[in-house]
């Protein structure tokens, strides 16, 4: 959990509460319960260990952790600024 930005969880809870019209199950959950409920923490059936998945890292990971787990992330974002496929469809 030290690799995640847990300060964002309160904002996520509030967004879920607002979207649900004032009440949401996440409101009274602990951080770990919320992450499990959202499918961000679970069992890797291949190796039989529990932990946070890639989605958890991409959503809540600190910048250095995201780059450690997915080093192409920064490059990928640069490459995708211009969508060449969309340009060819317009012609």
C-alpha positions as CSV (number, residue, x, y, z in Angstrom):
1,X,0.0,0.0,0.0
2,X,3.0,2.3,0.4
3,X,3.3,2.4,-3.4
4,X,-0.2,3.7,-3.9
5,X,-1.6,7.2,-3.5
6,X,-4.1,6.5,-0.8
7,X,-5.0,10.1,-0.5
8,X,-7.0,9.7,-3.7
9,X,-9.3,7.1,-2.1
10,X,-11.3,9.7,-0.2
11,X,-12.0,11.5,-3.4
12,X,-13.0,8.2,-5.0
13,X,-15.4,7.5,-2.2
14,X,-16.9,11.0,-2.5
15,X,-17.3,10.7,-6.2
16,X,-19.1,7.3,-5.8
17,X,-21.4,8.7,-3.1
18,X,-22.3,11.7,-5.3
19,X,-22.8,9.6,-8.4
20,X,-25.1,7.2,-6.4
21,X,-27.3,10.0,-5.1
22,X,-25.9,10.4,-1.6
23,X,-25.2,6.8,-0.4
24,X,-22.7,4.2,-1.6
25,X,-21.4,1.0,0.0
26,X,-17.8,2.3,-0.3
27,X,-18.7,5.1,2.2
28,X,-18.1,2.9,5.2
29,X,-15.4,0.6,3.9
30,X,-11.7,0.6,4.9
31,X,-9.2,1.3,2.2
32,X,-8.4,-2.4,1.7
33,X,-12.1,-3.3,1.5
34,X,-12.7,-0.6,-1.1
35,X,-9.8,-1.8,-3.2
36,X,-11.0,-5.4,-3.1
37,X,-14.6,-4.3,-3.9
38,X,-13.3,-2.3,-6.9
39,X,-11.4,-5.3,-8.2
40,X,-8.0,-3.7,-7.6
41,X,-6.8,-6.2,-5.1
42,X,-7.1,-9.9,-5.5
43,X,-5.6,-13.3,-6.2
44,X,-3.2,-14.0,-9.1
45,X,-4.4,-17.5,-9.9
46,X,-1.2,-18.1,-11.9
47,X,1.1,-17.9,-9.0
48,X,-1.3,-18.2,-6.1
49,X,-0.5,-14.9,-4.4
50,X,-2.7,-11.9,-3.5
51,X,-1.8,-8.4,-4.3
52,X,-2.7,-5.2,-6.3
53,X,-3.2,-5.6,-10.0
54,X,-2.0,-3.4,-12.9
55,X,-5.3,-1.4,-12.8
56,X,-4.6,-0.4,-9.2
57,X,-1.1,0.8,-10.1
58,X,-2.3,2.7,-13.1
59,X,-5.1,4.4,-11.2
60,X,-3.5,5.0,-7.8
61,X,0.2,4.3,-8.1
62,X,2.8,6.9,-7.4
63,X,4.5,8.2,-10.6
64,X,7.8,6.3,-10.0
65,X,5.8,3.0,-9.3
66,X,3.8,3.4,-12.6
67,X,7.1,3.9,-14.5
68,X,8.6,0.8,-12.8
69,X,5.7,-1.4,-13.5
70,X,4.9,-0.1,-17.0
71,X,8.0,1.8,-18.4
72,X,6.5,2.3,-21.8
73,X,3.7,4.4,-20.3
74,X,5.4,7.7,-20.8
75,X,6.5,6.8,-24.3
76,X,3.2,5.4,-25.2
77,X,1.4,8.6,-24.2
78,X,3.7,10.6,-26.5
79,X,3.2,8.3,-29.4
80,X,-0.6,8.4,-29.2
81,X,-1.0,12.1,-29.4
82,X,-1.7,11.9,-33.1
83,X,-4.1,9.1,-34.1
84,X,-3.1,8.2,-37.7
85,X,-6.0,5.8,-38.1
86,X,-8.5,8.6,-37.5
87,X,-6.7,10.8,-40.0
88,X,-7.0,8.2,-42.8
89,X,-10.7,7.8,-42.1
90,X,-11.3,11.5,-42.6
91,X,-9.8,11.6,-46.1
